[in-house]
Amino acid sequence: MKAELLHIGFDNVVAAKRLVAILPGASGARGAFSSPTHRMISSAKDRGQLLDMTNGRRTKAVLVLDSGHVMLSAISPRTIVGRLIADRNGVRALAAWAAKKDDSED
């Protein structure tokens, strides 16, 4: 069985099969979340199931996993969905990203 990994920014990946939803992150001038999204993030933090993958950047997407974990990403939902679709269509976006990363480390 081959795991389909999805790059969500800053060298972080998530198993694509575990994704339940991709929600928009902070929006507006004040960078506020919608009330339901804010409650979900707070609840996950209280349960110890919040994973902040933003590296200090502004949260642009909130990923909900089937395990109840909530992940914050600095990559926009549109970009994440585009990567997921490209990967499923045979374009190995993650492999290209990994190759680029390997080249830069040489």
N, CA, C and O atoms as CSV, one atom per row, in Angstrom:
chain,resi,resn,atom,element,x,y,z
A,1,MET,N,N,0.841,-1.176,0.000
A,1,MET,CA,C,0.000,0.000,0.000
A,1,MET,C,C,0.888,1.242,0.000
A,1,MET,O,O,1.818,1.354,0.799
A,2,LYS,N,N,0.594,2.155,-0.891
A,2,LYS,CA,C,1.405,3.348,-1.048
A,2,LYS,C,C,0.672,4.542,-0.431
A,2,LYS,O,O,-0.479,4.815,-0.770
A,3,ALA,N,N,1.340,5.239,0.465
A,3,ALA,CA,C,0.738,6.410,1.110
A,3,ALA,C,C,0.838,7.606,0.166
A,3,ALA,O,O,1.898,7.880,-0.397
A,4,GLU,N,N,-0.262,8.301,0.005
A,4,GLU,CA,C,-0.288,9.507,-0.808
A,4,GLU,C,C,-0.075,10.697,0.125
A,4,GLU,O,O,-0.959,11.056,0.902
A,5,LEU,N,N,1.104,11.299,0.038
A,5,LEU,CA,C,1.450,12.414,0.914
A,5,LEU,C,C,1.226,13.733,0.189
A,5,LEU,O,O,1.496,13.859,-1.005
A,6,LEU,N,N,0.732,14.701,0.925
A,6,LEU,CA,C,0.421,16.010,0.372
A,6,LEU,C,C,1.264,17.065,1.074
A,6,LEU,O,O,1.220,17.194,2.297
A,7,HIS,N,N,2.034,17.819,0.291
A,7,HIS,CA,C,2.892,18.874,0.832
A,7,HIS,C,C,2.017,20.069,1.211
A,7,HIS,O,O,1.284,20.597,0.376
A,8,ILE,N,N,2.100,20.494,2.488
A,8,ILE,CA,C,1.273,21.613,2.956
A,8,ILE,C,C,2.120,22.809,3.385
A,8,ILE,O,O,1.639,23.692,4.095
A,9,GLY,N,N,3.368,22.835,2.960
A,9,GLY,CA,C,4.231,23.986,3.220
A,9,GLY,C,C,5.274,23.751,4.288
A,9,GLY,O,O,5.050,23.019,5.252
A,10,PHE,N,N,6.430,24.392,4.097
A,10,PHE,CA,C,7.535,24.368,5.056
A,10,PHE,C,C,7.967,22.952,5.422
A,10,PHE,O,O,8.127,22.630,6.599
A,11,ASP,N,N,8.154,22.113,4.413
A,11,ASP,CA,C,8.614,20.730,4.586
A,11,ASP,C,C,7.646,19.866,5.385
A,11,ASP,O,O,8.055,18.835,5.920
A,12,ASN,N,N,6.391,20.248,5.483
A,12,ASN,CA,C,5.379,19.467,6.193
A,12,ASN,C,C,4.490,18.750,5.184
A,12,ASN,O,O,4.097,19.320,4.166
A,13,VAL,N,N,4.185,17.505,5.480
A,13,VAL,CA,C,3.293,16.723,4.631
A,13,VAL,C,C,2.225,16.064,5.492
A,13,VAL,O,O,2.402,15.879,6.696
A,14,VAL,N,N,1.113,15.714,4.853
A,14,VAL,CA,C,0.021,15.034,5.530
A,14,VAL,C,C,-0.455,13.911,4.608
A,14,VAL,O,O,-0.402,14.040,3.385
A,15,ALA,N,N,-0.916,12.821,5.196
A,15,ALA,CA,C,-1.476,11.725,4.409
A,15,ALA,C,C,-2.800,12.192,3.812
A,15,ALA,O,O,-3.736,12.513,4.545
A,16,ALA,N,N,-2.878,12.230,2.493
A,16,ALA,CA,C,-4.058,12.766,1.807
A,16,ALA,C,C,-5.333,12.003,2.165
A,16,ALA,O,O,-6.411,12.595,2.215
A,17,LYS,N,N,-5.223,10.708,2.412
A,17,LYS,CA,C,-6.408,9.905,2.750
A,17,LYS,C,C,-7.015,10.298,4.089
A,17,LYS,O,O,-8.182,10.002,4.346
A,18,ARG,N,N,-6.249,10.954,4.941
A,18,ARG,CA,C,-6.735,11.338,6.270
A,18,ARG,C,C,-7.515,12.646,6.254
A,18,ARG,O,O,-8.190,12.969,7.232
A,19,LEU,N,N,-7.437,13.410,5.156
A,19,LEU,CA,C,-8.114,14.703,5.071
A,19,LEU,C,C,-9.626,14.542,4.988
A,19,LEU,O,O,-10.139,13.761,4.186
A,20,VAL,N,N,-10.326,15.289,5.824
A,20,VAL,CA,C,-11.786,15.322,5.795
A,20,VAL,C,C,-12.250,16.638,5.173
A,20,VAL,O,O,-13.202,16.658,4.394
A,21,ALA,N,N,-11.574,17.739,5.519
A,21,ALA,CA,C,-11.968,19.055,5.018
A,21,ALA,C,C,-10.769,19.989,4.972
A,21,ALA,O,O,-9.826,19.859,5.752
A,22,ILE,N,N,-10.829,20.936,4.038
A,22,ILE,CA,C,-9.853,22.016,3.952
A,22,ILE,C,C,-10.654,23.311,4.015
A,22,ILE,O,O,-11.428,23.615,3.107
A,23,LEU,N,N,-10.466,24.064,5.080
A,23,LEU,CA,C,-11.237,25.282,5.322
A,23,LEU,C,C,-10.365,26.514,5.135
A,23,LEU,O,O,-9.151,26.451,5.329
A,24,PRO,N,N,-10.979,27.641,4.756
A,24,PRO,CA,C,-10.191,28.874,4.669
A,24,PRO,C,C,-9.741,29.324,6.045
A,24,PRO,O,O,-10.456,29.150,7.032
A,25,GLY,N,N,-8.576,29.894,6.102
A,25,GLY,CA,C,-8.036,30.371,7.374
A,25,GLY,C,C,-8.480,31.783,7.680
A,25,GLY,O,O,-9.608,32.172,7.374
A,26,ALA,N,N,-7.597,32.541,8.280
A,26,ALA,CA,C,-7.905,33.913,8.677
A,26,ALA,C,C,-8.186,34.763,7.444
A,26,ALA,O,O,-7.518,34.635,6.419
A,27,SER,N,N,-9.193,35.637,7.562
A,27,SER,CA,C,-9.541,36.506,6.444
A,27,SER,C,C,-9.888,37.890,6.962
A,27,SER,O,O,-10.046,38.098,8.165
A,28,GLY,N,N,-10.001,38.814,6.056
A,28,GLY,CA,C,-10.360,40.171,6.442
A,28,GLY,C,C,-9.157,40.958,6.927
A,28,GLY,O,O,-8.053,40.428,7.050
A,29,ALA,N,N,-9.390,42.224,7.196
A,29,ALA,CA,C,-8.306,43.120,7.608
A,29,ALA,C,C,-7.708,42.714,8.948
A,29,ALA,O,O,-6.508,42.876,9.168
A,30,ARG,N,N,-8.544,42.184,9.848
A,30,ARG,CA,C,-8.054,41.806,11.175
A,30,ARG,C,C,-7.558,40.363,11.220
A,30,ARG,O,O,-7.035,39.920,12.243
A,31,GLY,N,N,-7.715,39.637,10.137
A,31,GLY,CA,C,-7.252,38.256,10.108
A,31,GLY,C,C,-8.032,37.350,11.026
A,31,GLY,O,O,-7.448,36.507,11.706
A,32,ALA,N,N,-9.348,37.507,11.061
A,32,ALA,CA,C,-10.189,36.728,11.970
A,32,ALA,C,C,-10.741,35.488,11.274
A,32,ALA,O,O,-11.042,35.512,10.081
A,33,PHE,N,N,-10.869,34.409,12.036
A,33,PHE,CA,C,-11.494,33.188,11.545
A,33,PHE,C,C,-13.005,33.322,11.663
A,33,PHE,O,O,-13.500,34.142,12.437
A,34,SER,N,N,-13.743,32.513,10.893
A,34,SER,CA,C,-15.185,32.446,11.113
A,34,SER,C,C,-15.406,31.841,12.498
A,34,SER,O,O,-14.545,31.123,13.007
A,35,SER,N,N,-16.540,32.125,13.100
A,35,SER,CA,C,-16.815,31.633,14.462
A,35,SER,C,C,-16.734,30.110,14.570
A,35,SER,O,O,-16.099,29.610,15.498
A,36,PRO,N,N,-17.358,29.346,13.651
A,36,PRO,CA,C,-17.253,27.885,13.764
A,36,PRO,C,C,-15.814,27.380,13.636
A,36,PRO,O,O,-15.410,26.454,14.340
A,37,THR,N,N,-15.049,27.989,12.740
A,37,THR,CA,C,-13.650,27.583,12.574
A,37,THR,C,C,-12.849,27.918,13.823
A,37,THR,O,O,-12.021,27.121,14.266
A,38,HIS,N,N,-13.090,29.079,14.384
A,38,HIS,CA,C,-12.389,29.482,15.610
A,38,HIS,C,C,-12.717,28.522,16.749
A,38,HIS,O,O,-11.825,28.141,17.506
A,39,ARG,N,N,-13.982,28.126,16.883
A,39,ARG,CA,C,-14.369,27.170,17.934
A,39,ARG,C,C,-13.704,25.815,17.719
A,39,ARG,O,O,-13.267,25.176,18.677
A,40,MET,N,N,-13.627,25.377,16.464
A,40,MET,CA,C,-12.996,24.091,16.167
A,40,MET,C,C,-11.510,24.127,16.520
A,40,MET,O,O,-10.985,23.165,17.082
A,41,ILE,N,N,-10.836,25.217,16.198
A,41,ILE,CA,C,-9.415,25.356,16.515
A,41,ILE,C,C,-9.210,25.377,18.026
A,41,ILE,O,O,-8.312,24.709,18.538
A,42,SER,N,N,-10.030,26.133,18.738
A,42,SER,CA,C,-9.921,26.208,20.204
A,42,SER,C,C,-10.164,24.856,20.850
A,42,SER,O,O,-9.458,24.467,21.781
A,43,SER,N,N,-11.167,24.139,20.353
A,43,SER,CA,C,-11.488,22.816,20.888
A,43,SER,C,C,-10.335,21.838,20.656
A,43,SER,O,O,-9.970,21.075,21.550
A,44,ALA,N,N,-9.764,21.867,19.445
A,44,ALA,CA,C,-8.637,20.983,19.135
A,44,ALA,C,C,-7.432,21.312,20.013
A,44,ALA,O,O,-6.716,20.413,20.455
A,45,LYS,N,N,-7.212,22.593,20.262
A,45,LYS,CA,C,-6.099,23.002,21.123
A,45,LYS,C,C,-6.305,22.479,22.540
A,45,LYS,O,O,-5.363,21.989,23.163
A,46,ASP,N,N,-7.532,22.579,23.053
A,46,ASP,CA,C,-7.844,22.079,24.398
A,46,ASP,C,C,-7.648,20.567,24.500
A,46,ASP,O,O,-7.228,20.068,25.544
A,47,ARG,N,N,-7.950,19.832,23.422
A,47,ARG,CA,C,-7.805,18.370,23.397
A,47,ARG,C,C,-6.369,17.930,23.117
A,47,ARG,O,O,-6.042,16.749,23.236
A,48,GLY,N,N,-5.520,18.878,22.748
A,48,GLY,CA,C,-4.145,18.530,22.393
A,48,GLY,C,C,-4.041,17.973,20.988
A,48,GLY,O,O,-3.115,17.219,20.688
A,49,GLN,N,N,-4.989,18.337,20.111
A,49,GLN,CA,C,-5.011,17.816,18.748
A,49,GLN,C,C,-4.831,18.909,17.698
A,49,GLN,O,O,-5.226,18.735,16.545
A,50,LEU,N,N,-4.241,20.027,18.091
A,50,LEU,CA,C,-3.977,21.110,17.149
A,50,LEU,C,C,-2.518,21.035,16.716
A,50,LEU,O,O,-1.615,20.992,17.552
A,51,LEU,N,N,-2.298,21.020,15.412
A,51,LEU,CA,C,-0.952,20.979,14.846
A,51,LEU,C,C,-0.734,22.248,14.036
A,51,LEU,O,O,-1.373,22.443,13.002
A,52,ASP,N,N,0.156,23.106,14.493
A,52,ASP,CA,C,0.443,24.364,13.810
A,52,ASP,C,C,1.625,24.156,12.876
A,52,ASP,O,O,2.763,24.023,13.325
A,53,MET,N,N,1.352,24.129,11.579
A,53,MET,CA,C,2.381,23.905,10.563
A,53,MET,C,C,2.696,25.185,9.792
A,53,MET,O,O,3.154,25.127,8.652
A,54,THR,N,N,2.450,26.340,10.412
A,54,THR,CA,C,2.610,27.613,9.712
A,54,THR,C,C,4.003,28.217,9.821
A,54,THR,O,O,4.325,29.149,9.084
A,55,ASN,N,N,4.827,27.711,10.713
A,55,ASN,CA,C,6.159,28.283,10.957
A,55,ASN,C,C,6.077,29.780,11.248
A,55,ASN,O,O,6.913,30.557,10.786
A,56,GLY,N,N,5.072,30.173,12.009
A,56,GLY,CA,C,4.925,31.566,12.402
A,56,GLY,C,C,4.254,32.459,11.381
A,56,GLY,O,O,4.060,33.648,11.633
A,57,ARG,N,N,3.897,31.908,10.235
A,57,ARG,CA,C,3.230,32.697,9.195
A,57,ARG,C,C,1.727,32.757,9.468
A,57,ARG,O,O,1.214,32.057,10.342
A,58,ARG,N,N,1.036,33.597,8.715
A,58,ARG,CA,C,-0.413,33.731,8.833
A,58,ARG,C,C,-1.094,32.441,8.375
A,58,ARG,O,O,-0.697,31.856,7.367
A,59,THR,N,N,-2.100,32.000,9.099
A,59,THR,CA,C,-2.838,30.788,8.746
A,59,THR,C,C,-3.763,31.079,7.576
A,59,THR,O,O,-4.647,31.931,7.666
A,60,LYS,N,N,-3.551,30.359,6.469
A,60,LYS,CA,C,-4.396,30.535,5.292
A,60,LYS,C,C,-5.355,29.373,5.098
A,60,LYS,O,O,-6.374,29.516,4.422
A,61,ALA,N,N,-5.039,28.212,5.691
A,61,ALA,CA,C,-5.913,27.046,5.556
A,61,ALA,C,C,-5.946,26.267,6.859
A,61,ALA,O,O,-4.961,26.202,7.594
A,62,VAL,N,N,-7.099,25.682,7.126
A,62,VAL,CA,C,-7.295,24.824,8.291
A,62,VAL,C,C,-7.680,23.452,7.751
A,62,VAL,O,O,-8.699,23.310,7.074
A,63,LEU,N,N,-6.866,22.444,8.050
A,63,LEU,CA,C,-7.114,21.090,7.571
A,63,LEU,C,C,-7.674,20.255,8.710
A,63,LEU,O,O,-7.129,20.245,9.813
A,64,VAL,N,N,-8.762,19.557,8.435
A,64,VAL,CA,C,-9.394,18.693,9.425
A,64,VAL,C,C,-9.115,17.255,9.015
A,64,VAL,O,O,-9.366,16.868,7.874
A,65,LEU,N,N,-8.590,16.455,9.958
A,65,LEU,CA,C,-8.250,15.067,9.678
A,65,LEU,C,C,-9.283,14.128,10.284
A,65,LEU,O,O,-10.012,14.506,11.201
A,66,ASP,N,N,-9.343,12.916,9.776
A,66,ASP,CA,C,-10.326,11.942,10.265
A,66,ASP,C,C,-10.074,11.507,11.703
A,66,ASP,O,O,-10.948,10.903,12.325
A,67,SER,N,N,-8.910,11.800,12.235
A,67,SER,CA,C,-8.578,11.448,13.619
A,67,SER,C,C,-9.054,12.508,14.615
A,67,SER,O,O,-8.936,12.326,15.826
A,68,GLY,N,N,-9.593,13.616,14.094
A,68,GLY,CA,C,-10.007,14.715,14.956
A,68,GLY,C,C,-8.949,15.794,15.085
A,68,GLY,O,O,-9.204,16.845,15.672
A,69,HIS,N,N,-7.762,15.545,14.543
A,69,HIS,CA,C,-6.705,16.549,14.578
A,69,HIS,C,C,-7.050,17.699,13.632
A,69,HIS,O,O,-7.717,17.508,12.615
A,70,VAL,N,N,-6.589,18.875,13.985
A,70,VAL,CA,C,-6.763,20.067,13.167
A,70,VAL,C,C,-5.374,20.623,12.878
A,70,VAL,O,O,-4.586,20.856,13.795
A,71,MET,N,N,-5.080,20.835,11.591
A,71,MET,CA,C,-3.772,21.346,11.183
A,71,MET,C,C,-3.935,22.741,10.601
A,71,MET,O,O,-4.855,23.001,9.825
A,72,LEU,N,N,-3.031,23.634,10.987
A,72,LEU,CA,C,-3.004,24.983,10.443
A,72,LEU,C,C,-1.886,25.059,9.414
A,72,LEU,O,O,-0.770,24.605,9.666
A,73,SER,N,N,-2.188,25.637,8.252
A,73,SER,CA,C,-1.204,25.737,7.182
A,73,SER,C,C,-1.113,27.170,6.672
A,73,SER,O,O,-2.107,27.896,6.659
A,74,ALA,N,N,0.081,27.571,6.254
A,74,ALA,CA,C,0.296,28.898,5.687
A,74,ALA,C,C,0.080,28.900,4.176
A,74,ALA,O,O,0.270,29.925,3.521
A,75,ILE,N,N,-0.315,27.764,3.628
A,75,ILE,CA,C,-0.600,27.636,2.198
A,75,ILE,C,C,-2.108,27.785,2.002
A,75,ILE,O,O,-2.886,27.287,2.815
A,76,SER,N,N,-2.525,28.460,0.942
A,76,SER,CA,C,-3.953,28.697,0.721
A,76,SER,C,C,-4.685,27.392,0.391
A,76,SER,O,O,-4.085,26.465,-0.154
A,77,PRO,N,N,-5.979,27.320,0.721
A,77,PRO,CA,C,-6.760,26.121,0.390
A,77,PRO,C,C,-6.724,25.809,-1.106
A,77,PRO,O,O,-6.657,24.643,-1.495
A,78,ARG,N,N,-6.767,26.839,-1.938
A,78,ARG,CA,C,-6.744,26.640,-3.393
A,78,ARG,C,C,-5.453,25.942,-3.825
A,78,ARG,O,O,-5.487,25.044,-4.667
A,79,THR,N,N,-4.335,26.342,-3.264
A,79,THR,CA,C,-3.050,25.730,-3.596
A,79,THR,C,C,-2.998,24.282,-3.121
A,79,THR,O,O,-2.511,23.409,-3.839
A,80,ILE,N,N,-3.496,24.026,-1.916
A,80,ILE,CA,C,-3.494,22.660,-1.378
A,80,ILE,C,C,-4.360,21.749,-2.236
A,80,ILE,O,O,-3.953,20.634,-2.563
A,81,VAL,N,N,-5.549,22.211,-2.601
A,81,VAL,CA,C,-6.437,21.411,-3.452
A,81,VAL,C,C,-5.798,21.195,-4.819
A,81,VAL,O,O,-5.887,20.102,-5.377
A,82,GLY,N,N,-5.157,22.224,-5.363
A,82,GLY,CA,C,-4.470,22.082,-6.643
A,82,GLY,C,C,-3.381,21.027,-6.591
A,82,GLY,O,O,-3.225,20.246,-7.530
A,83,ARG,N,N,-2.631,20.996,-5.505
A,83,ARG,CA,C,-1.585,19.981,-5.344
A,83,ARG,C,C,-2.189,18.591,-5.230
A,83,ARG,O,O,-1.653,17.629,-5.781
A,84,LEU,N,N,-3.294,18.485,-4.524
A,84,LEU,CA,C,-3.962,17.193,-4.361
A,84,LEU,C,C,-4.475,16.682,-5.703
A,84,LEU,O,O,-4.299,15.508,-6.029
A,85,ILE,N,N,-5.103,17.550,-6.474
A,85,ILE,CA,C,-5.627,17.161,-7.789
A,85,ILE,C,C,-4.488,16.808,-8.732
A,85,ILE,O,O,-4.562,15.806,-9.443
A,86,ALA,N,N,-3.439,17.615,-8.745
A,86,ALA,CA,C,-2.296,17.348,-9.619
A,86,ALA,C,C,-1.660,16.011,-9.278
A,86,ALA,O,O,-1.284,15.252,-10.172
A,87,ASP,N,N,-1.539,15.722,-7.998
A,87,ASP,CA,C,-0.938,14.464,-7.566
A,87,ASP,C,C,-1.798,13.281,-7.993
A,87,ASP,O,O,-1.274,12.252,-8.421
A,88,ARG,N,N,-3.093,13.420,-7.882
A,88,ARG,CA,C,-3.997,12.323,-8.251
A,88,ARG,C,C,-4.087,12.137,-9.755
A,88,ARG,O,O,-4.472,11.063,-10.218
A,89,ASN,N,N,-3.742,13.155,-10.526
A,89,ASN,CA,C,-3.771,13.052,-11.981
A,89,ASN,C,C,-2.456,12.536,-12.552
A,89,ASN,O,O,-2.256,12.547,-13.766
A,90,GLY,N,N,-1.567,12.088,-11.684
A,90,GLY,CA,C,-0.322,11.500,-12.153
A,90,GLY,C,C,0.853,12.459,-12.167
A,90,GLY,O,O,1.986,12.037,-12.401
A,91,VAL,N,N,0.614,13.726,-11.926
A,91,VAL,CA,C,1.709,14.680,-11.842
A,91,VAL,C,C,2.226,14.597,-10.420
A,91,VAL,O,O,1.532,14.990,-9.481
A,92,ARG,N,N,3.409,14.101,-10.255
A,92,ARG,CA,C,3.944,13.853,-8.916
A,92,ARG,C,C,4.509,15.142,-8.333
A,92,ARG,O,O,5.720,15.365,-8.344
A,93,ALA,N,N,3.619,15.985,-7.826
A,93,ALA,CA,C,4.027,17.278,-7.270
A,93,ALA,C,C,4.985,17.101,-6.099
A,93,ALA,O,O,5.954,17.848,-5.966
A,94,LEU,N,N,4.719,16.126,-5.262
A,94,LEU,CA,C,5.580,15.920,-4.103
A,94,LEU,C,C,6.964,15.437,-4.529
A,94,LEU,O,O,7.972,15.840,-3.949
A,95,ALA,N,N,7.011,14.581,-5.535
A,95,ALA,CA,C,8.301,14.096,-6.020
A,95,ALA,C,C,9.117,15.247,-6.607
A,95,ALA,O,O,10.329,15.324,-6.402
A,96,ALA,N,N,8.451,16.135,-7.334
A,96,ALA,CA,C,9.143,17.290,-7.900
A,96,ALA,C,C,9.654,18.202,-6.791
A,96,ALA,O,O,10.769,18.720,-6.857
A,97,TRP,N,N,8.819,18.388,-5.772
A,97,TRP,CA,C,9.228,19.219,-4.631
A,97,TRP,C,C,10.426,18.596,-3.924
A,97,TRP,O,O,11.372,19.301,-3.572
A,98,ALA,N,N,10.395,17.277,-3.714
A,98,ALA,CA,C,11.487,16.593,-3.027
A,98,ALA,C,C,12.775,16.665,-3.851
A,98,ALA,O,O,13.858,16.865,-3.300
A,99,ALA,N,N,12.655,16.502,-5.170
A,99,ALA,CA,C,13.830,16.575,-6.031
A,99,ALA,C,C,14.438,17.974,-5.984
A,99,ALA,O,O,15.659,18.129,-5.935
A,100,LYS,N,N,13.584,18.981,-5.999
A,100,LYS,CA,C,14.066,20.363,-5.918
A,100,LYS,C,C,14.775,20.596,-4.589
A,100,LYS,O,O,15.820,21.245,-4.541
A,101,LYS,N,N,14.208,20.068,-3.520
A,101,LYS,CA,C,14.794,20.223,-2.188
A,101,LYS,C,C,16.150,19.512,-2.136
A,101,LYS,O,O,17.119,20.052,-1.601
A,102,ASP,N,N,16.213,18.291,-2.699
A,102,ASP,CA,C,17.472,17.541,-2.710
A,102,ASP,C,C,18.548,18.281,-3.502
A,102,ASP,O,O,19.712,18.299,-3.100
A,103,ASP,N,N,18.161,18.897,-4.634
A,103,ASP,CA,C,19.119,19.637,-5.449
A,103,ASP,C,C,19.679,20.839,-4.703
A,103,ASP,O,O,20.859,21.165,-4.838
A,104,SER,N,N,18.840,21.493,-3.923
A,104,SER,CA,C,19.290,22.690,-3.211
A,104,SER,C,C,20.202,22.352,-2.036
A,104,SER,O,O,20.931,23.218,-1.553
A,105,GLU,N,N,20.170,21.101,-1.570
A,105,GLU,CA,C,21.007,20.692,-0.444
A,105,GLU,C,C,22.394,20.250,-0.882
A,105,GLU,O,O,23.288,20.108,-0.047
A,106,ASP,N,N,22.589,20.029,-2.185
A,106,ASP,CA,C,23.902,19.580,-2.684
A,106,ASP,C,C,24.909,20.685,-2.695
A,106,ASP,O,O,26.057,20.470,-3.085
